[in-house]
Amino acid sequence: MSRSLKKGPFVDAKLLKKILDKKPATAGVIKTWARRSQISPEMVGFSFGVHNGKTHVEFTVSEEMVGHRLGEFSPTKKFVRHGGKMQKELEAKRQASEIAAAKAAKASPAPAKKK
């Protein structure tokens, strides 16, 4: 559910204070835990380190990010592949085929260029 228009977007006050008098080029990475904070137009160009529960994930804000929340760009869960024994076999076959293709490309001579 979206926030009421009369309330306006939520931006953490401490975060706004950190970027208020700084220029994007000289500010460096601004570390924050305010994942719920929305990205405002004043934040464009700044680099943020948003905490994901373990580390700070760094990214630079662009114009397309305005209106999104900071937490959207700092995933909290790490995807570990599906599968098990069968998946390992498929990956081994894929890797073997890539190696064979690379060897075949290396073995065939490249056509000579004409001047």
Rosetta blueprint (number, residue, H / E / L):
1 M L
2 S L
3 R L
4 S L
5 L L
6 K L
7 K L
8 G L
9 P L
10 F L
11 V L
12 D L
13 A H
14 K H
15 L H
16 L H
17 K H
18 K H
19 I H
20 L L
21 D L
22 K L
23 K L
24 P H
25 A H
26 T H
27 A H
28 G L
29 V E
30 I E
31 K E
32 T E
33 W L
34 A L
35 R L
36 R L
37 S L
38 Q E
39 I L
40 S L
41 P H
42 E H
43 M H
44 V L
45 G L
46 F L
47 S E
48 F E
49 G E
50 V E
51 H E
52 N L
53 G L
54 K L
55 T L
56 H E
57 V E
58 E E
59 F E
60 T E
61 V L
62 S L
63 E H
64 E H
65 M H
66 V L
67 G L
68 H L
69 R E
70 L H
71 G H
72 E H
73 F H
74 S L
75 P L
76 T L
77 K L
78 K L
79 F L
80 V L
81 R L
82 H L
83 G L
84 G L
85 K H
86 M H
87 Q H
88 K H
89 E H
90 L H
91 E H
92 A H
93 K H
94 R H
95 Q H
96 A H
97 S H
98 E H
99 I H
100 A H
101 A H
102 A H
103 K H
104 A H
105 A H
106 K H
107 A H
108 S L
109 P L
110 A L
111 P L
112 A L
113 K L
114 K L
115 K L
